[in-house]
Amino acid sequence: MELTSKLAVWQQLAESCGLTTLQQSLQQVWVLLLLCLTCRLCFSVGFVPVVKHVVSTLVGMYGLFVFFELHILWVALLSLLCYFILLLCRHSSSKGLFLSAVVLIYLLIGELHLVDVVTWHKIRGSQMVVAMKAISLAFDLDRRTVSSLPSLAEFLGYVFFIGSVVFGPWISFSCYKRAVDGTKLVSFDWGRRIGLQICLLVSTCIAPYLFPLFIPVYGNSVSQKWLHAYENAVSFHFSNYFVGHLSEATSMLAGSCFTEEKDKVRWDMSVVKPLSVEMPRSMVLVVTSWNIPVSVWLKTYVFKNAVKLGTFPSILVTYTASALLHGLSFHLGAVLLSLGLITYVEHVLRKRLASILGACIQSRPCNSGCSHPHKKNIWVKLLNLSFSFLVIFHLTYLGSMFDPGADEQEAEEGYAAIHTIQRWSELNWASHWAVLGCWVFYRLIL
């Protein structure tokens, strides 16, 4: 495509897509940011704690109403159900497991019988955040990390906290309590605000037209399928980065998750690390960088409780729990369980190769005092680079089904199983065959 033609198309995209996208995002987000700031200011005033919890509850419910209208009743019902179960089990030492089972049953019944699919998918994110908060509180009570069951006002203030109830992130009960204490207001991070808009523009207006409009790469019918799959994956990635950075901004404005050092407030909330996903060292680091609070929650409250089953079974339990929290969606379940297999095989293979070769090529970077004799050799860097390209290959394959140009109704209801099977069939199930090949190679060198 000639430069003049490209410039004309870029100008048209900027006018028809870029400006429209920015205007729509601002219209939807400014109310949420204003509510977060209002809640933070109320926390800073010297009200008694119960008033602050009530304010947190009311502001959070209004924020949910702005986005979901009367559908927030399902979120409220889940919250009250969770507190009722905690009251019933307050003398038990297995509150976490029992509440997890009840929440899972509620989510399954709600999705299958009580609510239409489109509505349930709209509120699924908030349902997931509320469920994660309640379950983490139950396990913290079992472990005595939280000394006693919070009052109803405290509990509702926590689960409806405006800084996290709409788009996340998950925060612990202790993090919420520190926010309620009302230390001085944290200044707004303008760099994060700019990053929000960039991620949204890339996801909506750049990634779907990446090849060859922005990057002049052409190919045959086979390579075109992979280039299109990569476009879909990048678009999906940057939409996740937008939500991640937005949740960082809302939680920061509402005053949660900070540390104080010598009268200085340091913002240390991090939800997503885009560079660790787009330029990955390993799939293990991609998974932990995709949504850091969710990764911490799964490791703390699922993996550690299941680790006695063995490494591989505990990984499957963890990814199954993540899939169930995300709802009965075939494509999400298929992606998450595939991720579980990929991360496990990658981890054991690289660990075994690191032992045989004496090189720093494990999934996570070695510390400076590791016993490997080969640390920065050229062949070590090439091996790590090869695994990085393999991860990008897997991410392209897994992200191929998230088509930004798909039918809106299909996207709202969740992609059907045939959609996932068709997309992976077009790519000849290449990622799954690669995982199988890596596992066979691992067994041969074991």
N, C-alpha and C positions, 0 to 999 in steps of 0.2 A: 504494500500500500504506500503510495506517495506521501511525502511529508505534508503537502497541502491538504490532502484528503484526510490524513490523520488529525491535523489541526482542526479541521472542520468538525470531525466526529468528536474530538475532545471538547470542543466548545459546546457542541450540542449536549454532550453528557453532563458538562458542568452546569448548564442551564436547566435541563429537564430532570436530571437525577440529583446532582450535587446540592443545588439550592433547595430543592423540594425535600430532600432527605434531612438537611440541617434544620429547616423550618419545622418539619414534623417532629423531629427528635426534641427540639427545644420546647415545643408546645406540650409534649408529653412529660418531659423531665422537670421543667422548672417548678411545678407544683410540688413534686416529691422533694426536691432540694430545699424548697421553702419550708416544708413541713419538718424536715430534718433539722434545719436551723432553728425553727420555733421550739422543737423539742429540746434541743441543746440549750437554748436560752432559759427554758423553764427549769432544766436541771441545775443551771447556774444560780438560780434564785434560791433563797434559803427556806424553801418549803419543807415540811416534814416528809419523810420518805414515802408514806402511803399516798400523798398527793402527787408526788413525782411518778409513782407507778401507775396511778390512775391516768395522769396526763399521757404517759407513754402508751397506755392501752388505747385511749381515745384517739390520739393522733395517728397511731398505727392502723386502727380500724378505719379511720377516715381516708388514710392513704390507700388502703386496700379497696375502699369503696370507689375512689377516684378511678382506679384501674379496672376493677372487676364488678363494680356496682353490687347488686344484691347477692351475687355469687359468693361474696365474702362470708355468707352464713355457713357455708360448708367448712371454711377455714376456722370460723368461730366454734362450730360444732366439734371439730377435731381437737381444738384447744381445750374445751371444757371436758371432753371425754378423757383426754390425757390426764388432766388434773384429778378427775374423779377416780381414775385407776390408781394414780399415785396415792390418793387418800386411802383407798381400799387396801393397798399393799404397803402402807407406811411402816409396818412392823416386819415386813419381809426383807430378806437379804437378796432376793432375786427380782427386784423391781424392774431392772433394765430389761431382762429377758421377757418378762411378762408383758411389759408395756410395748416392747418391740413387736410381739405377736399380735397384740390388740391393734396397734397402729397399722400393721400389715393387713390384717383382716378388714379394717375400716377402709383402707385405700383400695383394696381389691373389690369389696362390695360396692363402694362408691363409683368406681370406674366401670364395673360390669353391670350394675343394676340401678343405681340411684340417679345418676347424672348422665346427660348426653355427652358424647365423646368430645365434641368441640369445647363445651364449657369446662369439662374436667381438665383438658389440656391447657386451657387458659390459666387456671388456678393451680396447676400442678407444681409450679415453682414455689409458690408460697406454701402450699401444703407440705412440700418436701422440707422447706426451712423449718416450719413449725414442728414437723415430726422429728427432725434431727435435733432441735433444741430440747424437746421433751424427753427423747430417748437419752441424750447425753446427760441431762439433769438426773434421770433415773439411775444411770450407771454411776454418776458422781455421788449420789446418795448412798448407793451400795458400797462404794469405795471410801466413804467418809470424806471425800474431797469437799463436798457440801455437807455441813454438819446437821442440818435439819430441813424438813420439807418447807419450802417457802409458802407464804400466805397466798391466797388467791390473787390478791392485787399484785404481789411480786411476780407470780408466775405469768399472769396475763400481760403485765408490763414487759416481761422478758420475751415472751413468744411474739408479741405484737410490736416490739421495738421497731420504730419506723426506719432506723438505719439499716435494717436487714430483712424485714418481713416481706418486702415486695420483690426485690431482685437478689436477696442475699446480701452479704455472705452469712454462713453460720458463725455464730459467736457463742462462747461459753457463758454460763450463768455468772461466773465471777467477772468476766469482761463487761457484762451488762451492769453489774453492781458498781463497778468502778466508774462507768459512764454516768450513772445516777448520782454519784458523789459530787459531780459537777465541778471538776477542775477547770482552769481557765480555757477559753475557747481556742481551738486549734485553727490556725490560719488556713485559708483555702489554698489547695495546691493547683495553681493555674496550669502547670505542666500536665497534670493528670486530666484536667478539663480539655486541653487541646488534644491529648491522646485519645480521649473519648470520641471526639469528632473525627479524627483521622481513622480510627478503627471502623467507625460506622461507614465512612465514605469508601474505604477500601472494600469492605464487605459488600456494599450495595452497588457501587458505581465503577469499581476498578477490577476486582477479582473476576466477575463474570465475563469480562472482556480482556483478560490478561494476555491471551495468545490469539492472534498476533498483533492486536491493536496497540498494546503497551510494550510487549516483548516480541520482537519479530522472529518468532519460531514457528516453522511450518513442519509438516510431516505427512506420512502416508496414513492410511486408514487406521492402522494399529496405533501408531504414535498419537494420532489425533484423539483417540479414545482416552489415552493416558493424560494428554494435555488438558482435555475437558474435565477429567476426573480431578486433576490437580487444581483447576479453577474452582470446582465445587468445594474441594477441601479447604482452600485458602479462604473462600467466602465464608464458609462455616466457622473456620478458626477465628477470623476477625470479628464475626458477630459475637462469638464467645468472649473475645477480648473486650469488646464494647461493654457487654454486660458485666464482665469482671471489673473493669475500671469504674463503671458506674456504681457498682456495689462498694468499691473502695471509697468513692467520693461520698456516698450517702452515709456509710458508717463513720467516716471521718467527720462530716458535718454534724452528725448526731452525737459525736463525742466518744465513740467506743474504740477500744483496742489501741491504746497509746501507752508509752512508758514515760516516767518522769526521772530525769537525771539532773540533780543539782538545780532544781527549780526551772528546768527546761523540759518542755513537753516535746517528745519525739514521736512522730507518726511512724508506726512500724507495721501497719496493716498492709499485707500484700495478698491479693487474690489470685492473680495470674501473672506468669512470666512469659510474654510472647517470644522472646529470643530463645528461650530454652525449648520452645515447641518448634519454631520455624528453623532453627539451626541446632538440632538436638545432638546430644552425645549418646543418649540411649532412650528406649521407650519407657524405661522405669522413670527417668527424669521428666519425660513428657507428661506422663500420667500425674506425677506429683505437682507439676507446674501448671497443668490445665486449670485446676481449681484447687488452690492450696488449702483453704479451710475444709472443703469436702474431703480432700485427701487425708488431712489430719484427723477428721472425724472418723473416717473409715478405718484408719490405722489404730486409733485409740479405742474405739468402741465396738469394732467388728473383728478386725484382724487379730488383735491381742487376745480377744476372748475365744477365737477359733484356732489359735496357733497350736494348741495341744493336739489338734487333729493331724498335724503335719503341714509342711510348707505348701505343697500344691493344693491340698484340700482347703486350707485356710485362705489361699488366694482365690479359689473358686467361690468360697462362701462370701468373701469380701466383694467380689465383682457381682455376684448374684444379688447381694443386698443392695448394691448401688443400682442395679438394673430394676429391682422391685421398687425402690424409692422413686426412680424416674417414671414409673408407671408401666402398664402392660403394653409396651411398644416393641414390636418385633425388631425393628431396625436398631433401636437403642440397645435392646438386650443382645442382639447379635454382635453389635460393635463392642459392647462392654465385655462380653464373654470372650470374644476374639482378642481383645486387649489383654485379658487375663492370661490366655495361652501364650501370646506373644511376649509379654513381660517375663513370664516364668521361664520360657525356653531361652530367651535372650540372657536372662540373669545367670542361669546355670551354665550355659555355654560359655559366656565370657568369663565367668568365675573359673571354669575348668581350663580354658585357654590361658588365662592369667597365671594359673598354677603351673601349667606345663611349660610355658614360654618364659616365665619369670618376668612378666611385663605388666605395666599399669594399663590394662585394657578392660577392667571390670565395668559394670554398668554405671557405677558411681565413681567419681574421681578418687584416687587414692590420696591419703594424707601424706604430708611431707616425710613422715618417718616410716613409711611402708617398707617391707622387706624385699620388694621386687628389685632385681638388679638393673632392669631395663625400664627407664622412666620416660625419657624424651628422645629416644632414638627415632630416626626417620621412619623405620618400618613400624614402630609402635604408633606413631602419629598416623601413618597410612592405614593401619588396622582400625584404629578408632574412627578415622574418616570413613572407612568402608562401612562400619556399623552405623555411622550417622546417615549415610546414603540409604542403607537398608531401612532405617527408621522412617525416613522421608517417603520411601516406597510404600511402606505399610500405611502411613498416614494418608497418602494419596488414595490408596485402595479403600481404606475404611471410610474416608470422607467423600468418596465418589457418589454415595447415595443421597447426600444432603444437597439436593439440586435447588439453587435459588430461583430457577425459572420454572419450578414445578407448579402444578395447579394449587392455588391458595387453599381450596377446600381440603385437598389431599394433605397438605402440610399441616393444617390445623387439626385434622383428625388423626394424624400420624401415618407415616408411609406404610402401605400394606406389605405383607411378607413377599409378595410377588415382585414388588419394586426392588427390594433388597437383593433377592435372588437374581433378578434380571441384570442389575447393575454389576454384581460380582461375576455373573456368568459372562458378561461382555468383556470383563478383564481376565477371563479364564481362571478364576479363583486363584490368581497368582500369589497373593499374600499368604493364603492358607497352605498352598504347596510349598512356599518358601519356609514357613514355620515348620512344616513337617520335615523338610530337608535338613533344617538346622537341628531339629530334635534327633533325627537319625544320626547325623554327624556327631552330636554330643554323646549319644549312646555308644558310638563306635570308639570314641577316644576316652570313654569313662574308665 
